[in-house]
Amino acid sequence: MQTLEQVKTQIADEAATKQRAADAQFRKMGKQIAEGKEFPLSIIQPVIDAAGKTIDDLFAAAQRHRERVRLYGIVQTHATMAKELPGIYANLADAQAELEKARRKYDDIGGPLVARLGEIEQADAKATEARQRLLDLNDDPEKRAHLEMVCQRKAEIGARLNQLVKTAAARHQGEHVRDGSWGDEHLPREKARRMARGQAMIAAADAADAELEAVRKELADAQADEKKAFDLLAEL
């Protein structure tokens, strides 16, 4: 025969077991509602009554479940993406090493070239000053006029050549403008205008490139004429 305390304990255990089952059924129904399942009130009412809850509690539970699913998705997405990190870090390290190698190569090759370029620019400045002094020191007006004409022609051809070189060098930029990804794929008009602009740059670069050889020859001839004019001016 059970004692009073044993009976009380048994009743409490049975009540707790029943409450746990009711709570589990309540949570299950909240999950199902969150997933889109619908129940008639005749099914819902006994469940919420058994759990000691209300309709508002049930739909709040469904909302909490949806939020848990959403948050779990964020966590899982991060976990998946995080698996890429070792490879990304390794590739970045390789790219950095290649960049450093390229920088060292540029310094080895470009350093002396830049230094030489500076020397030539200084010599050019001195030559410009010397040419002007030769003009100032010569009293023959015909030679002076001829030299000025030759120098003017050489300057114009040089300016033309510089412009052609810049235009021809822009071909790669034109290809990038035309073929690159600029985020305008969903804007047909903007994309068409961008592609047309890039194609125009490419066409201009090709046209400039086609002229370069002839203009370089013109410049070489003008430089030769200038030297002859200075030789005459200096009476060398």
N, C-alpha and C positions, 0 to 999 in steps of 0.2 A: 504494500500500500504506500502511495506517494505521500510525502509530507506536504504541508501547505506551501512551504518555500519551493519545493520541487515543482508543484503545480504552477505557481506563479512564474517560475523560470521557464517552464514549458510553454506557458501562454505567451510570455514575452518573446521567446524565440520564434514561435509560430507567427506572431504578429510582425516581428522584424523580417522574417522570411517572406511573408506576404507583402510587406511594404517594399522590400527589395525587388520582388517580382513586379509589383505595380510600377515602381520607379523605372525598372528596365523596360517595361512595356510602354511607358510614357515616353522615354527617350527614343525608343525604336520608332514610335509613331511620329515624333518630332523630326527624326531623321528622314523618314519616308515623305513627310510633307515638304521638307526642305528639298528633296529630290524630285518633287513635282507630283507626288501621289495625292489623290483626293479621297477623303472619307466622309460619309454622311454623319450627321450629328449623332445618330443612333449608335454608331461605332465609337465615336469620339467620347461621348459623355461617360460611358462606363470606365473608360481608361483614365480620364482626368479625375473622376470621382475616386477611383481606387487609389490613385496617387496623391489625392488631396490637393489637386491643382485646379486651375481655371483654364478657360479657352485662351485667355491672354498669355498665361504661362506656357501653354502648348506652342503657340505661334512664336513666342519669344525664344523657346527652345529650338524651334525650327530655324529661326534667324541666327542663333548662336552656332548651330551646326553649319549653316551656309558660310558664316564668317570663318569658322574653323577650317572648312574646306578651302576657302580662298587663301587663308594664311598658310596652310600646309602646302598649297600649290606654289606660293612664293618661295617657301623654304626649299621645296624640291627643285624648283627651277634654279635656285642659287646653287644647290648641291651639284646639279648637272653641269652648270657653267663652271663651277669651281674646279671640276676635273680638268678643264682646259688650261688652268693656270700654269702647271709645270711646263707644258709645251710652249705656252706663250712666253714665259720667262726665258726659256732656253733659246727660243727663236730671237727674242729681243737681244739676248746676250750675243748671239752670233751676229746679228745685224750691227750691234754696237762695235763688235770686233772688226767687222768689215769696214765700217765707217772710219774707225781709227786707222786702219790700214790705208784706206783711200786718202785720208788726211795726210798721213805721212808721205805717201807717194806724191801728193800734190805739193807738199812742202819741198820734197827733194827735187821735183821737176820744175814746179812753178816758182819757187823761191829765186833761183838764179835768173829765170826769165823776167820776173818782176823787177829784179835789181837791174838787169840789162835794159829793160824798158825805161826805167828811170834815167839811166845814163843817156839813152837815145833822146828822151824828151828834153834833158838838159842841153844836149848838143843841138837839138832842133831850135831851142830858144836862142842859143848863141848864134846859130846860123842865121836866124831871122834878123837878129840885131846886126850881124855882119853884112847881110844883104842891104839893109837899109843904109848902113854907113857907106857901102860901095856906091849906092845911088847918090848919096849926099856929096861924095867926093868926086863924082864924075861930072864934067862940064859939057858933055856931048848930048844935046837935047834929043837927037834922033835915037841914040842908043838907049837913053833913059825911057823914052816913050815906048820903044820896042820891048824893053824889059818889063815895064809896067803891064803892057798888054799880055805878055807871055805869063807873067805871075798871076794875073787875074784869071786867065784861062785855066791855068793849073789849079788854082784855088776852087774854081767852079767845078772842074772835073773831080777834084778830090772830095768836095762836098757831095756831089752826085754819087760817087762811089761809096762813101760812108753810108748814105741813105739806102742804097741798094743792098749793102751788106746787112744792115739792120733789118730791112724788110725780108730778105731771104732767110735770115736767122730766125724769123718769127714763124716759120713753117711748122715747127714742132708745137709751138703755142697754139697755132690755128688748128692742128690736129687734136690737141687737148680740148680746145673749146668745142670743136665739132663732135668728137667721139667720147669725151669724158662723161662721167656721171655727175650731174649737177642738181639732182633732185627735182627736175622739172618734167619727169616722165608723164605725170598726170596733167600737165599743162601743154597741150599740143601746140598752141600758138607760140608760147615762150620757147619751147623746144625747137620749133621750126626756125624761129628767128635766131636762136643761138647757133644752130647748125649752119644756117646761111652765113652768119657772121664768121664762123670758123672756116667755112669753105672759101669765103672771099679772102681771108687772110692767107690761106693756102695758095689760092690762085695768084695773089699779089706776090707771094714769096717765090713761086715758080717763075713768074714773069721777071722778077728782079734777078733771080739766079741766071736766067737766060741772057741777061744783059751784062753780067759781071765781067766775063772775059773780055768783051769788046771795050768796056769802060776802063778796065785795068790797062789795056793796051794804050788807050787814049791818054791815060795818066802817065804811063811810062814815056810816051812820046812828048807829052807836055813837060815832063821833068827833064828830058834830054834837051828840049828847046830852051828851057830855063837855064840849064847849065851853059849852053852855048852863048846865051844872051849875057850871062854873068861873065863868061870868059872874055867876051868882046868888051864888056863894060870895064872889066879890070885890066884889059889889054894884056892878057896872059898868053 
